[in-house]
Amino acid sequence: MMNKKLIIFIIVCSLSMLTACQEQKETNEPGPLDGLFAGTELSYEEYTFIMDYIVDRVTEMEIENRELEKWVIRAVGDERLMNKRDLTKEEALEKAKYNQKYYETFMSVAENKYKVTVTEEELDSWITEGPDQSDIPQHKAYAEALGLTLEELNHDYDRDLYEQTMVMEKLQPLLHEEYDTTDVDEVRDRFHKEIEEQMK
């Protein structure tokens, strides 16, 4: 099982962990989690400034679909934190729609092909024992920028990300068996390709 603190860190640092952990460009470009923050430690105040900026920027885009807006916030936040650049509205929408579709396809393949799901009770317990205990400055700043408590962020707003993480934990041994390999990178890459095939 993956370490819960590590999972929380990945999720709140990327804001789009569910595709970031899977994504591997055909050109062998580094993935979005490679060199995370490049060793830079930011303070809570710095994270607050960045998170407020991200949420304000997306609000100005006036995206009417609330669910899509969440994915846009994650896309804009991921690019801002990883590459220190702002996505245009068009770029943000394109990335957000891809990430949302990837997530939906991921969950569908997990349930329909591999019969992997998590119950609401399992998920609530996992969140309570893990993410709700977070003392990561970025996590708190992210919740506050959205006008949420940490519990509201975890149990509602980012619930889908945590569910995907739990599903991936259950999927791992099945994927190793499916692909007949113990190589974690190969499993990740092959499953990513499987998801993208289904998205076509």
N, CA and C atoms as an extended XYZ file, in Angstrom:
600
Properties=species:S:1:pos:R:3:atomname:S:1:resname:S:1:resid:I:1 pbc="F F F"
N         0.828       -1.205        0.000 N   MET     1
C         0.000        0.000        0.000 CA  MET     1
C         0.863        1.255        0.000 C   MET     1
N         0.414        2.257       -0.751 N   MET     2
C         1.166        3.501       -0.775 CA  MET     2
C         1.032        4.209        0.565 C   MET     2
N         2.059        4.912        0.963 N   ASN     3
C         2.043        5.680        2.189 CA  ASN     3
C         1.039        6.822        2.069 C   ASN     3
N         0.125        6.926        3.027 N   LYS     4
C        -0.942        7.933        2.922 CA  LYS     4
C        -0.416        9.356        2.924 C   LYS     4
N         0.611        9.618        3.729 N   LYS     5
C         1.178       10.978        3.747 CA  LYS     5
C         1.734       11.336        2.379 C   LYS     5
N         2.369       10.368        1.727 N   LEU     6
C         2.913       10.608        0.393 CA  LEU     6
C         1.789       10.883       -0.590 C   LEU     6
N         0.716       10.112       -0.499 N   ILE     7
C        -0.425       10.303       -1.391 CA  ILE     7
C        -1.010       11.700       -1.212 C   ILE     7
N        -1.191       12.103        0.040 N   ILE     8
C        -1.741       13.435        0.315 CA  ILE     8
C        -0.841       14.502       -0.287 C   ILE     8
N         0.466       14.341       -0.077 N   PHE     9
C         1.423       15.323       -0.594 CA  PHE     9
C         1.330       15.436       -2.113 C   PHE     9
N         1.277       14.284       -2.779 N   ILE    10
C         1.181       14.285       -4.245 CA  ILE    10
C        -0.092       14.975       -4.692 C   ILE    10
N        -1.207       14.648       -4.053 N   ILE    11
C        -2.490       15.209       -4.461 CA  ILE    11
C        -2.515       16.727       -4.301 C   ILE    11
N        -2.140       17.204       -3.131 N   VAL    12
C        -2.250       18.638       -2.922 CA  VAL    12
C        -1.170       19.424       -3.636 C   VAL    12
N        -0.081       18.790       -3.971 N   CYS    13
C         0.975       19.493       -4.692 CA  CYS    13
C         0.692       19.595       -6.177 C   CYS    13
N        -0.026       18.649       -6.713 N   SER    14
C        -0.267       18.683       -8.162 CA  SER    14
C        -1.654       19.180       -8.516 C   SER    14
N        -2.602       19.006       -7.613 N   LEU    15
C        -4.005       19.371       -7.837 CA  LEU    15
C        -4.651       18.575       -8.954 C   LEU    15
N        -3.860       17.777       -9.633 N   SER    16
C        -4.441       16.896      -10.660 CA  SER    16
C        -3.710       15.568      -10.653 C   SER    16
N        -3.495       15.057       -9.464 N   MET    17
C        -2.708       13.856       -9.287 CA  MET    17
C        -3.209       12.689      -10.126 C   MET    17
N        -4.529       12.590      -10.299 N   LEU    18
C        -5.052       11.393      -10.934 CA  LEU    18
C        -4.535       11.178      -12.340 C   LEU    18
N        -4.271       12.223      -13.080 N   THR    19
C        -3.658       12.011      -14.381 CA  THR    19
C        -2.154       12.201      -14.293 C   THR    19
N        -1.725       13.035      -13.373 N   ALA    20
C        -0.286       13.286      -13.267 CA  ALA    20
C         0.470       12.009      -12.949 C   ALA    20
N        -0.103       11.168      -12.104 N   CYS    21
C         0.572        9.927      -11.728 CA  CYS    21
C         0.583        8.933      -12.873 C   CYS    21
N        -0.368        9.047      -13.791 N   GLN    22
C        -0.467        8.098      -14.889 CA  GLN    22
C         0.248        8.596      -16.144 C   GLN    22
N         0.280        9.928      -16.308 N   GLU    23
C         0.648       10.494      -17.595 CA  GLU    23
C         2.112       10.274      -17.958 C   GLU    23
N         2.347        9.773      -19.137 N   GLN    24
C         3.702        9.598      -19.646 CA  GLN    24
C         3.677        9.973      -21.122 C   GLN    24
N         4.316       11.051      -21.468 N   LYS    25
C         4.305       11.525      -22.843 CA  LYS    25
C         5.055       10.554      -23.757 C   LYS    25
N         4.575       10.443      -25.002 N   GLU    26
C         5.228        9.594      -25.992 CA  GLU    26
C         6.644       10.083      -26.287 C   GLU    26
N         6.870       11.375      -26.070 N   THR    27
C         8.174       11.950      -26.378 CA  THR    27
C         9.165       11.791      -25.231 C   THR    27
N         8.728       11.061      -24.192 N   ASN    28
C         9.558       10.859      -22.996 CA  ASN    28
C         9.881       12.159      -22.275 C   ASN    28
N         8.993       13.133      -22.399 N   GLU    29
C         9.157       14.352      -21.612 CA  GLU    29
C         8.943       13.981      -20.147 C   GLU    29
N         9.539       14.736      -19.227 N   PRO    30
C         9.315       14.420      -17.816 CA  PRO    30
C         7.850       14.611      -17.449 C   PRO    30
N         7.332       13.747      -16.580 N   GLY    31
C         5.957       13.884      -16.128 CA  GLY    31
C         5.803       15.082      -15.216 C   GLY    31
N         4.549       15.512      -14.973 N   PRO    32
C         4.319       16.720      -14.184 CA  PRO    32
C         4.733       16.629      -12.730 C   PRO    32
N         4.994       15.430      -12.222 N   LEU    33
C         5.443       15.321      -10.836 CA  LEU    33
C         6.953       15.231      -10.706 C   LEU    33
N         7.644       15.108      -11.842 N   ASP    34
C         9.095       15.001      -11.790 CA  ASP    34
C         9.718       16.302      -11.271 C   ASP    34
N        10.598       16.176      -10.281 N   GLY    35
C        11.263       17.369       -9.747 CA  GLY    35
C        10.310       18.317       -9.059 C   GLY    35
N         9.301       17.746       -8.398 N   LEU    36
C         8.271       18.559       -7.757 CA  LEU    36
C         8.877       19.661       -6.891 C   LEU    36
N         8.583       20.904       -7.259 N   PHE    37
C         9.075       22.105       -6.576 CA  PHE    37
C        10.582       22.270       -6.618 C   PHE    37
N        11.262       21.328       -7.248 N   ALA    38
C        12.722       21.405       -7.405 CA  ALA    38
C        13.408       21.772       -6.087 C   ALA    38
N        12.925       21.182       -4.992 N   GLY    39
C        13.557       21.392       -3.694 CA  GLY    39
C        13.161       22.682       -3.010 C   GLY    39
N        12.246       23.433       -3.598 N   THR    40
C        11.839       24.711       -3.015 CA  THR    40
C        10.783       24.494       -1.943 C   THR    40
N        11.014       25.069       -0.776 N   GLU    41
C        10.042       24.996        0.305 CA  GLU    41
C         9.366       26.348        0.418 C   GLU    41
N         8.047       26.358        0.254 N   LEU    42
C         7.306       27.606        0.376 CA  LEU    42
C         6.621       27.662        1.732 C   LEU    42
N         6.402       28.875        2.213 N   SER    43
C         5.721       29.055        3.488 CA  SER    43
C         4.207       28.999        3.284 C   SER    43
N         3.489       28.885        4.387 N   TYR    44
C         2.025       28.884        4.328 CA  TYR    44
C         1.523       30.164        3.678 C   TYR    44
N         2.129       31.299        4.035 N   GLU    45
C         1.711       32.587        3.469 CA  GLU    45
C         1.926       32.619        1.961 C   GLU    45
N         3.041       32.057        1.494 N   GLU    46
C         3.313       32.014        0.059 CA  GLU    46
C         2.315       31.113       -0.659 C   GLU    46
N         2.001       29.979       -0.044 N   TYR    47
C         0.998       29.092       -0.633 CA  TYR    47
C        -0.370       29.768       -0.671 C   TYR    47
N        -0.694       30.500        0.388 N   THR    48
C        -1.979       31.209        0.436 CA  THR    48
C        -2.083       32.191       -0.717 C   THR    48
N        -1.030       32.944       -0.956 N   PHE    49
C        -1.011       33.908       -2.059 CA  PHE    49
C        -1.212       33.201       -3.396 C   PHE    49
N        -0.487       32.100       -3.601 N   ILE    50
C        -0.575       31.355       -4.865 CA  ILE    50
C        -1.966       30.756       -5.054 C   ILE    50
N        -2.494       30.125       -4.020 N   MET    51
C        -3.800       29.482       -4.130 CA  MET    51
C        -4.916       30.494       -4.360 C   MET    51
N        -4.849       31.617       -3.653 N   ASP    52
C        -5.849       32.671       -3.872 CA  ASP    52
C        -5.784       33.163       -5.312 C   ASP    52
N        -4.575       33.327       -5.823 N   TYR    53
C        -4.373       33.788       -7.193 CA  TYR    53
C        -4.983       32.795       -8.186 C   TYR    53
N        -4.736       31.500       -7.964 N   ILE    54
C        -5.250       30.458       -8.857 CA  ILE    54
C        -6.775       30.473       -8.888 C   ILE    54
N        -7.392       30.481       -7.701 N   VAL    55
C        -8.855       30.450       -7.624 CA  VAL    55
C        -9.455       31.723       -8.226 C   VAL    55
N        -8.864       32.887       -7.946 N   ASP    56
C        -9.360       34.153       -8.510 CA  ASP    56
C        -9.256       34.136      -10.026 C   ASP    56
N        -8.164       33.606      -10.523 N   ARG    57
C        -7.942       33.575      -11.969 CA  ARG    57
C        -8.992       32.728      -12.674 C   ARG    57
N        -9.301       31.578      -12.094 N   VAL    58
C       -10.310       30.702      -12.699 CA  VAL    58
C       -11.702       31.321      -12.561 C   VAL    58
N       -11.966       31.984      -11.448 N   THR    59
C       -13.257       32.658      -11.266 CA  THR    59
C       -13.492       33.680      -12.364 C   THR    59
N       -12.417       34.379      -12.733 N   GLU    60
C       -12.514       35.385      -13.799 CA  GLU    60
C       -12.824       34.752      -15.160 C   GLU    60
N       -12.547       33.463      -15.314 N   MET    61
C       -12.846       32.778      -16.576 CA  MET    61
C       -14.344       32.530      -16.765 C   MET    61
N       -15.102       32.682      -15.672 N   GLU    62
C       -16.563       32.550      -15.705 CA  GLU    62
C       -17.022       31.238      -16.344 C   GLU    62
N       -16.559       30.137      -15.770 N   ILE    63
C       -16.955       28.805      -16.249 CA  ILE    63
C       -18.238       28.412      -15.523 C   ILE    63
N       -19.306       28.221      -16.283 N   GLU    64
C       -20.618       27.998      -15.683 CA  GLU    64
C       -20.775       26.602      -15.090 C   GLU    64
N       -20.152       25.608      -15.695 N   ASN    65
C       -20.254       24.238      -15.202 CA  ASN    65
C       -19.362       24.087      -13.966 C   ASN    65
N       -19.977       23.858      -12.797 N   ARG    66
C       -19.231       23.807      -11.534 CA  ARG    66
C       -18.225       22.654      -11.496 C   ARG    66
N       -18.624       21.512      -12.041 N   GLU    67
C       -17.730       20.355      -12.031 CA  GLU    67
C       -16.520       20.615      -12.919 C   GLU    67
N       -16.759       21.178      -14.098 N   LEU    68
C       -15.656       21.497      -15.003 CA  LEU    68
C       -14.762       22.564      -14.392 C   LEU    68
N       -15.350       23.527      -13.688 N   GLU    69
C       -14.556       24.584      -13.050 CA  GLU    69
C       -13.545       23.984      -12.074 C   GLU    69
N       -13.959       22.950      -11.360 N   LYS    70
C       -13.050       22.279      -10.417 CA  LYS    70
C       -11.842       21.716      -11.150 C   LYS    70
N       -12.086       21.107      -12.300 N   TRP    71
C       -10.987       20.544      -13.079 CA  TRP    71
C       -10.113       21.632      -13.678 C   TRP    71
N       -10.702       22.776      -13.985 N   VAL    72
C        -9.920       23.900      -14.499 CA  VAL    72
C        -9.013       24.442      -13.396 C   VAL    72
N        -9.538       24.551      -12.176 N   ILE    73
C        -8.724       25.006      -11.043 CA  ILE    73
C        -7.528       24.072      -10.860 C   ILE    73
N        -7.766       22.786      -10.963 N   ARG    74
C        -6.671       21.821      -10.821 CA  ARG    74
C        -5.648       21.975      -11.943 C   ARG    74
N        -6.149       22.184      -13.166 N   ALA    75
C        -5.239       22.327      -14.308 CA  ALA    75
C        -4.395       23.591      -14.190 C   ALA    75
N        -5.049       24.694      -13.851 N   VAL    76
C        -4.343       25.972      -13.699 CA  VAL    76
C        -3.361       25.888      -12.534 C   VAL    76
N        -3.797       25.274      -11.438 N   GLY    77
C        -2.936       25.141      -10.269 CA  GLY    77
C        -1.727       24.267      -10.540 C   GLY    77
N        -1.946       23.175      -11.239 N   ASP    78
C        -0.853       22.268      -11.568 CA  ASP    78
C         0.204       22.975      -12.402 C   ASP    78
N        -0.229       23.702      -13.418 N   GLU    79
C         0.712       24.402      -14.302 CA  GLU    79
C         1.430       25.516      -13.557 C   GLU    79
N         0.694       26.227      -12.712 N   ARG    80
C         1.282       27.344      -11.959 CA  ARG    80
C         2.344       26.845      -10.975 C   ARG    80
N         2.026       25.760      -10.270 N   LEU    81
C         2.948       25.235       -9.259 CA  LEU    81
C         4.131       24.507       -9.884 C   LEU    81
N         3.875       23.805      -10.988 N   MET    82
C         4.932       23.005      -11.598 CA  MET    82
C         5.851       23.831      -12.492 C   MET    82
N         5.245       24.662      -13.307 N   ASN    83
C         6.025       25.371      -14.329 CA  ASN    83
C         6.034       26.884      -14.169 C   ASN    83
N         5.356       27.370      -13.116 N   LYS    84
C         5.322       28.806      -12.828 CA  LYS    84
C         4.834       29.618      -14.025 C   LYS    84
N         3.855       29.089      -14.739 N   ARG    85
C         3.257       29.840      -15.836 CA  ARG    85
C         1.745       29.723      -15.753 C   ARG    85
N         1.072       30.687      -16.357 N   ASP    86
C        -0.380       30.693      -16.368 CA  ASP    86
C        -0.899       30.125      -17.680 C   ASP    86
N        -1.869       29.240      -17.587 N   LEU    87
C        -2.536       28.743      -18.777 CA  LEU    87
C        -3.548       29.779      -19.258 C   LEU    87
N        -3.715       29.883      -20.564 N   THR    88
C        -4.805       30.699      -21.083 CA  THR    88
C        -6.106       29.964      -20.780 C   THR    88
N        -7.230       30.630      -20.925 N   LYS    89
C        -8.517       29.976      -20.680 CA  LYS    89
C        -8.675       28.776      -21.606 C   LYS    89
N        -8.286       28.934      -22.863 N   GLU    90
C        -8.416       27.846      -23.832 CA  GLU    90
C        -7.545       26.658      -23.441 C   GLU    90
N        -6.299       26.933      -23.034 N   GLU    91
C        -5.387       25.865      -22.608 CA  GLU    91
C        -5.928       25.167      -21.360 C   GLU    91
N        -6.428       25.967      -20.424 N   ALA    92
C        -6.947       25.419      -19.173 CA  ALA    92
C        -8.154       24.522      -19.421 C   ALA    92
N        -9.042       24.969      -20.300 N   LEU    93
C       -10.229       24.172      -20.615 CA  LEU    93
C        -9.853       22.865      -21.311 C   LEU    93
N        -8.904       22.943      -22.224 N   GLU    94
C        -8.475       21.746      -22.947 CA  GLU    94
C        -7.887       20.726      -21.983 C   GLU    94
N        -7.003       21.193      -21.112 N   LYS    95
C        -6.364       20.296      -20.148 CA  LYS    95
C        -7.384       19.753      -19.150 C   LYS    95
N        -8.282       20.618      -18.690 N   ALA    96
C        -9.290       20.209      -17.706 CA  ALA    96
C       -10.231       19.161      -18.286 C   ALA    96
N       -10.653       19.354      -19.523 N   LYS    97
C       -11.569       18.397      -20.162 CA  LYS    97
C       -10.882       17.052      -20.378 C   LYS    97
N        -9.614       17.098      -20.751 N   TYR    98
C        -8.857       15.852      -20.910 CA  TYR    98
C        -8.752       15.133      -19.564 C   TYR    98
N        -8.362       15.863      -18.516 N   ASN    99
C        -8.195       15.270      -17.194 CA  ASN    99
C        -9.499       14.686      -16.667 C   ASN    99
N       -10.600       15.404      -16.889 N   GLN   100
C       -11.896       14.929      -16.430 CA  GLN   100
C       -12.291       13.652      -17.167 C   GLN   100
N       -12.098       13.638      -18.470 N   LYS   101
C       -12.428       12.449      -19.257 CA  LYS   101
C       -11.528       11.281      -18.879 C   LYS   101
N       -10.246       11.584      -18.628 N   TYR   102
C        -9.308       10.538      -18.221 CA  TYR   102
C        -9.777        9.913      -16.915 C   TYR   102
N       -10.146       10.748      -15.968 N   TYR   103
C       -10.627       10.258      -14.671 CA  TYR   103
C       -11.857        9.363      -14.849 C   TYR   103
N       -12.823        9.845      -15.612 N   GLU   104
C       -14.059        9.093      -15.817 CA  GLU   104
C       -13.778        7.752      -16.493 C   GLU   104
N       -12.875        7.753      -17.474 N   THR   105
C       -12.519        6.521      -18.171 CA  THR   105
C       -11.768        5.576      -17.240 C   THR   105
N       -10.852        6.122      -16.465 N   PHE   106
C       -10.099        5.347      -15.478 CA  PHE   106
C       -11.053        4.594      -14.552 C   PHE   106
N       -12.020        5.325      -13.995 N   MET   107
C       -12.947        4.721      -13.050 CA  MET   107
C       -13.825        3.674      -13.728 C   MET   107
N       -14.209        3.936      -14.960 N   SER   108
C       -15.040        3.001      -15.711 CA  SER   108
C       -14.291        1.700      -16.010 C   SER   108
N       -13.049        1.820      -16.463 N   VAL   109
C       -12.236        0.633      -16.751 CA  VAL   109
C       -11.994       -0.168      -15.469 C   VAL   109
N       -11.692        0.530      -14.388 N   ALA   110
C       -11.440       -0.143      -13.107 CA  ALA   110
C       -12.656       -0.954      -12.677 C   ALA   110
N       -13.834       -0.357      -12.806 N   GLU   111
C       -15.052       -1.033      -12.348 CA  GLU   111
C       -15.515       -2.120      -13.315 C   GLU   111
N       -15.547       -1.783      -14.596 N   ASN   112
C       -16.144       -2.702      -15.569 CA  ASN   112
C       -15.213       -3.832      -16.005 C   ASN   112
N       -13.936       -3.551      -16.159 N   LYS   113
C       -13.001       -4.597      -16.591 CA  LYS   113
C       -12.387       -5.343      -15.415 C   LYS   113
N       -11.972       -4.581      -14.388 N   TYR   114
C       -11.245       -5.204      -13.282 CA  TYR   114
C       -12.101       -5.413      -12.023 C   TYR   114
N       -13.358       -4.940      -12.076 N   LYS   115
C       -14.305       -5.116      -10.967 CA  LYS   115
C       -13.794       -4.507       -9.659 C   LYS   115
N       -13.099       -3.385       -9.778 N   VAL   116
C       -12.548       -2.715       -8.598 CA  VAL   116
C       -13.362       -1.466       -8.288 C   VAL   116
N       -13.882       -1.414       -7.078 N   THR   117
C       -14.623       -0.242       -6.599 CA  THR   117
C       -14.277       -0.038       -5.126 C   THR   117
N       -14.679        1.106       -4.589 N   VAL   118
C       -14.582        1.329       -3.143 CA  VAL   118
C       -15.946        1.802       -2.659 C   VAL   118
N       -16.307        1.428       -1.452 N   THR   119
C       -17.583        1.858       -0.892 CA  THR   119
C       -17.435        3.258       -0.316 C   THR   119
N       -18.563        3.932       -0.123 N   GLU   120
C       -18.541        5.263        0.487 CA  GLU   120
C       -17.956        5.189        1.895 C   GLU   120
N       -18.276        4.111        2.596 N   GLU   121
C       -17.772        3.945        3.967 CA  GLU   121
C       -16.255        3.772        3.976 C   GLU   121
N       -15.745        2.961        3.049 N   GLU   122
C       -14.293        2.770        2.934 CA  GLU   122
C       -13.598        4.097        2.657 C   GLU   122
N       -14.190        4.843        1.739 N   LEU   123
C       -13.587        6.105        1.323 CA  LEU   123
C       -13.598        7.121        2.459 C   LEU   123
N       -14.733        7.243        3.140 N   ASP   124
C       -14.814        8.196        4.259 CA  ASP   124
C       -13.814        7.844        5.350 C   ASP   124
N       -13.690        6.561        5.648 N   SER   125
C       -12.741        6.121        6.673 CA  SER   125
C       -11.311        6.430        6.245 C   SER   125
N       -10.992        6.165        4.979 N   TRP   126
C        -9.641        6.410        4.450 CA  TRP   126
C        -9.300        7.895        4.516 C   TRP   126
N       -10.262        8.735        4.140 N   ILE   127
C       -10.041       10.183        4.160 CA  ILE   127
C        -9.866       10.676        5.597 C   ILE   127
N       -10.718       10.186        6.495 N   THR   128
C       -10.656       10.612        7.897 CA  THR   128
C        -9.315       10.260        8.528 C   THR   128
N        -8.821        9.056        8.221 N   GLU   129
C        -7.566        8.596        8.808 CA  GLU   129
C        -6.338        9.200        8.131 C   GLU   129
N        -6.484        9.661        6.898 N   GLY   130
C        -5.347       10.181        6.151 CA  GLY   130
C        -5.416       11.683        5.891 C   GLY   130
N        -6.049       12.085        4.791 N   PRO   131
C        -6.078       13.500        4.400 CA  PRO   131
C        -6.594       14.453        5.477 C   PRO   131
N        -7.585       14.022        6.264 N   ASP   132
C        -8.102       14.914        7.319 CA  ASP   132
C        -7.047       15.222        8.376 C   ASP   132
N        -6.013       14.402        8.460 N   GLN   133
C        -4.953       14.612        9.445 CA  GLN   133
C        -3.804       15.458        8.886 C   GLN   133
N        -3.966       15.929        7.659 N   SER   134
C        -2.896       16.647        6.976 CA  SER   134
C        -2.515       17.937        7.701 C   SER   134
N        -1.206       18.160        7.801 N   ASP   135
C        -0.714       19.433        8.324 CA  ASP   135
C         0.159       20.116        7.271 C   ASP   135
N        -0.046       19.744        6.002 N   ILE   136
C         0.730       20.320        4.909 CA  ILE   136
C         0.219       21.732        4.614 C   ILE   136
N         1.089       22.745        4.639 N   PRO   137
C         0.650       24.127        4.436 CA  PRO   137
C        -0.145       24.341        3.153 C   PRO   137
N         0.273       23.698        2.070 N   GLN   138
C        -0.423       23.889        0.801 CA  GLN   138
C        -1.853       23.366        0.860 C   GLN   138
N        -2.053       22.280        1.587 N   HIS   139
C        -3.374       21.683        1.718 CA  HIS   139
C        -4.329       22.668        2.385 C   HIS   139
N        -3.879       23.269        3.483 N   LYS   140
C        -4.690       24.237        4.216 CA  LYS   140
C        -4.959       25.477        3.369 C   LYS   140
N        -3.943       25.957        2.672 N   ALA   141
C        -4.095       27.148        1.837 CA  ALA   141
C        -5.073       26.899        0.691 C   ALA   141
N        -5.024       25.707        0.128 N   TYR   142
C        -5.922       25.314       -0.967 CA  TYR   142
C        -7.375       25.337       -0.483 C   TYR   142
N        -7.626       24.738        0.687 N   ALA   143
C        -8.981       24.723        1.246 CA  ALA   143
C        -9.483       26.139        1.495 C   ALA   143
N        -8.646       26.957        2.091 N   GLU   144
C        -9.056       28.327        2.419 CA  GLU   144
C        -9.322       29.159        1.169 C   GLU   144
N        -8.530       28.947        0.129 N   ALA   145
C        -8.738       29.697       -1.120 CA  ALA   145
C       -10.096       29.364       -1.735 C   ALA   145
N       -10.561       28.136       -1.495 N   LEU   146
C       -11.853       27.702       -2.018 CA  LEU   146
C       -12.999       28.022       -1.058 C   LEU   146
N       -12.670       28.581        0.092 N   GLY   147
C       -13.688       28.901        1.088 CA  GLY   147
C       -14.230       27.663        1.783 C   GLY   147
N       -13.370       26.637        1.927 N   LEU   148
C       -13.786       25.372        2.515 CA  LEU   148
C       -12.957       25.042        3.750 C   LEU   148
N       -13.513       24.219        4.622 N   THR   149
C       -12.710       23.643        5.693 CA  THR   149
C       -11.900       22.505        5.076 C   THR   149
N       -10.898       22.035        5.786 N   LEU   150
C       -10.100       20.915        5.296 CA  LEU   150
C       -10.979       19.688        5.089 C   LEU   150
N       -11.933       19.470        6.017 N   GLU   151
C       -12.830       18.314        5.909 CA  GLU   151
C       -13.742       18.434        4.685 C   GLU   151
N       -14.244       19.639        4.414 N   GLU   152
C       -15.095       19.850        3.232 CA  GLU   152
C       -14.297       19.626        1.952 C   GLU   152
N       -13.060       20.101        1.943 N   LEU   153
C       -12.193       19.892        0.783 CA  LEU   153
C       -11.989       18.400        0.541 C   LEU   153
N       -11.701       17.675        1.600 N   ASN   154
C       -11.373       16.257        1.474 CA  ASN   154
C       -12.578       15.376        1.183 C   ASN   154
N       -13.662       15.576        1.928 N   HIS   155
C       -14.807       14.668        1.827 CA  HIS   155
C       -15.754       15.019        0.683 C   HIS   155
N       -15.642       16.221        0.152 N   ASP   156
C       -16.545       16.624       -0.925 CA  ASP   156
C       -15.774       17.027       -2.177 C   ASP   156
N       -15.084       18.154       -2.098 N   TYR   157
C       -14.455       18.747       -3.287 CA  TYR   157
C       -13.433       17.824       -3.950 C   TYR   157
N       -12.529       17.270       -3.174 N   ASP   158
C       -11.483       16.398       -3.722 CA  ASP   158
C       -11.773       14.913       -3.509 C   ASP   158
N       -13.000       14.597       -3.184 N   ARG   159
C       -13.382       13.206       -2.924 CA  ARG   159
C       -13.043       12.305       -4.108 C   ARG   159
N       -13.256       12.817       -5.328 N   ASP   160
C       -12.998       12.016       -6.519 CA  ASP   160
C       -11.528       11.625       -6.624 C   ASP   160
N       -10.624       12.538       -6.261 N   LEU   161
C        -9.199       12.231       -6.325 CA  LEU   161
C        -8.819       11.129       -5.335 C   LEU   161
N        -9.387       11.206       -4.142 N   TYR   162
C        -9.082       10.194       -3.134 CA  TYR   162
C        -9.686        8.843       -3.518 C   TYR   162
N       -10.866        8.871       -4.115 N   GLU   163
C       -11.476        7.621       -4.562 CA  GLU   163
C       -10.598        6.968       -5.631 C   GLU   163
N       -10.105        7.780       -6.559 N   GLN   164
C        -9.243        7.260       -7.616 CA  GLN   164
C        -7.961        6.673       -7.039 C   GLN   164
N        -7.430        7.322       -6.007 N   THR   165
C        -6.221        6.827       -5.360 CA  THR   165
C        -6.469        5.469       -4.708 C   THR   165
N        -7.612        5.338       -4.027 N   MET   166
C        -7.946        4.071       -3.389 CA  MET   166
C        -8.152        2.969       -4.430 C   MET   166
N        -8.821        3.318       -5.520 N   VAL   167
C        -9.044        2.346       -6.591 CA  VAL   167
C        -7.705        1.892       -7.158 C   VAL   167
N        -6.768        2.840       -7.343 N   MET   168
C        -5.458        2.488       -7.886 CA  MET   168
C        -4.709        1.552       -6.943 C   MET   168
N        -4.851        1.758       -5.648 N   GLU   169
C        -4.225        0.859       -4.683 CA  GLU   169
C        -4.721       -0.574       -4.878 C   GLU   169
N        -6.037       -0.715       -5.073 N   LYS   170
C        -6.622       -2.043       -5.260 CA  LYS   170
C        -6.277       -2.618       -6.633 C   LYS   170
N        -6.120       -1.728       -7.611 N   LEU   171
C        -5.827       -2.164       -8.975 CA  LEU   171
C        -4.415       -2.707       -9.147 C   LEU   171
N        -3.465       -2.151       -8.405 N   GLN   172
C        -2.052       -2.463       -8.617 CA  GLN   172
C        -1.763       -3.957       -8.744 C   GLN   172
N        -2.150       -4.782       -7.778 N   PRO   173
C        -1.820       -6.206       -7.903 CA  PRO   173
C        -2.510       -6.861       -9.099 C   PRO   173
N        -3.705       -6.421       -9.430 N   LEU   174
C        -4.428       -6.977      -10.574 CA  LEU   174
C        -3.743       -6.613      -11.886 C   LEU   174
N        -3.208       -5.392      -11.953 N   LEU   175
C        -2.517       -4.946      -13.164 CA  LEU   175
C        -1.192       -5.680      -13.340 C   LEU   175
N        -0.503       -5.922      -12.245 N   HIS   176
C         0.747       -6.690      -12.328 CA  HIS   176
C         0.466       -8.085      -12.887 C   HIS   176
N        -0.654       -8.648      -12.468 N   GLU   177
C        -1.037       -9.967      -12.963 CA  GLU   177
C        -1.492       -9.891      -14.419 C   GLU   177
N        -2.287       -8.866      -14.728 N   GLU   178
C        -2.810       -8.691      -16.097 CA  GLU   178
C        -1.686       -8.533      -17.110 C   GLU   178
N        -0.685       -7.736      -16.756 N   TYR   179
C         0.420       -7.457      -17.681 CA  TYR   179
C         1.604       -8.412      -17.489 C   TYR   179
N         1.486       -9.293      -16.507 N   ASP   180
C         2.519      -10.294      -16.230 CA  ASP   180
C         3.902       -9.663      -16.056 C   ASP   180
N         3.962       -8.672      -15.184 N   THR   181
C         5.230       -8.004      -14.889 CA  THR   181
C         5.195       -7.438      -13.475 C   THR   181
N         6.378       -7.343      -12.870 N   THR   182
C         6.492       -6.707      -11.556 CA  THR   182
C         7.052       -5.295      -11.684 C   THR   182
N         7.313       -4.870      -12.919 N   ASP   183
C         7.870       -3.553      -13.180 CA  ASP   183
C         6.788       -2.479      -13.016 C   ASP   183
N         6.914       -1.652      -11.989 N   VAL   184
C         5.905       -0.637      -11.678 CA  VAL   184
C         5.762        0.372      -12.818 C   VAL   184
N         6.886        0.796      -13.399 N   ASP   185
C         6.834        1.770      -14.495 CA  ASP   185
C         6.123        1.199      -15.720 C   ASP   185
N         6.407       -0.062      -16.007 N   GLU   186
C         5.752       -0.697      -17.157 CA  GLU   186
C         4.252       -0.814      -16.925 C   GLU   186
N         3.870       -1.170      -15.718 N   VAL   187
C         2.447       -1.274      -15.384 CA  VAL   187
C         1.769        0.080      -15.551 C   VAL   187
N         2.409        1.138      -15.033 N   ARG   188
C         1.855        2.487      -15.150 CA  ARG   188
C         1.665        2.886      -16.613 C   ARG   188
N         2.705        2.653      -17.412 N   ASP   189
C         2.656        3.054      -18.813 CA  ASP   189
C         1.607        2.266      -19.595 C   ASP   189
N         1.543        0.986      -19.347 N   ARG   190
C         0.599        0.152      -20.091 CA  ARG   190
C        -0.843        0.457      -19.686 C   ARG   190
N        -1.053        0.728      -18.399 N   PHE   191
C        -2.408        1.071      -17.975 CA  PHE   191
C        -2.813        2.434      -18.526 C   PHE   191
N        -1.871        3.362      -18.561 N   HIS   192
C        -2.137        4.674      -19.155 CA  HIS   192
C        -2.566        4.518      -20.619 C   HIS   192
N        -1.866        3.672      -21.354 N   LYS   193
C        -2.213        3.439      -22.761 CA  LYS   193
C        -3.590        2.790      -22.877 C   LYS   193
N        -3.876        1.900      -21.943 N   GLU   194
C        -5.180        1.241      -21.944 CA  GLU   194
C        -6.297        2.276      -21.742 C   GLU   194
N        -6.088        3.201      -20.830 N   ILE   195
C        -7.078        4.252      -20.581 CA  ILE   195
C        -7.241        5.123      -21.823 C   ILE   195
N        -6.125        5.545      -22.405 N   GLU   196
C        -6.207        6.425      -23.577 CA  GLU   196
C        -6.882        5.738      -24.759 C   GLU   196
N        -6.690        4.429      -24.908 N   GLU   197
C        -7.377        3.688      -25.967 CA  GLU   197
C        -8.882        3.757      -25.782 C   GLU   197
N        -9.298        3.647      -24.540 N   GLN   198
C       -10.728        3.703      -24.234 CA  GLN   198
C       -11.318        5.105      -24.421 C   GLN   198
N       -10.472        6.107      -24.362 N   MET   199
C       -10.936        7.493      -24.499 CA  MET   199
C       -11.201        7.881      -25.951 C   MET   199
N       -10.695        7.096      -26.889 N   LYS   200
C       -10.819        7.445      -28.308 CA  LYS   200
C       -12.268        7.322      -28.796 C   LYS   200
